Amino acid sequence: MHEPAYFMKKAIDLARRGMRQGEGGPFGAVVVRDGAIIGEGWNRVLATNDPTAHGEVSAIRDACAKLGTFSLAGCEIHTTGQPCPMCLGAIHWARIGRIYYGFSIGDAAEIGFDDTEFHRQMRLPEQERLIPSEESCREEALQLAREYSRLPNRRHY
């Protein structure tokens, strides 16, 4: 069985390769189940012009595609940087059970990847956030949700 450092070094190698190819920042990740890497990814924001193409999200997508499931329960993720709010949300939705990270949010901020404001915004009440949000077509949307709840083969996650 490999130690966490083994998997973190794999994530670092992926991040370094992508970074040197100009694909994105120093962020790589591997998803591990039962001591084996089942998904890997690196930051491809610049390569794809996709702001969601972070290393963790890419690794989660890779693992889910390989396993043919949206649940990564029983897995862990090893990521070069402490996850941003988006990646943390993806990790939770994927049901990953443990996170190992290399450098902290503060360390990332020092090299130009400052998401401390995003973290702060998420803690604020909705009405105090920088980006306003409001309900629209609530009844129609609720009708859609109810319709979904009646589907005979719906899947929950």
Disulfide bonds with the S-S distance in Angstrom:
none
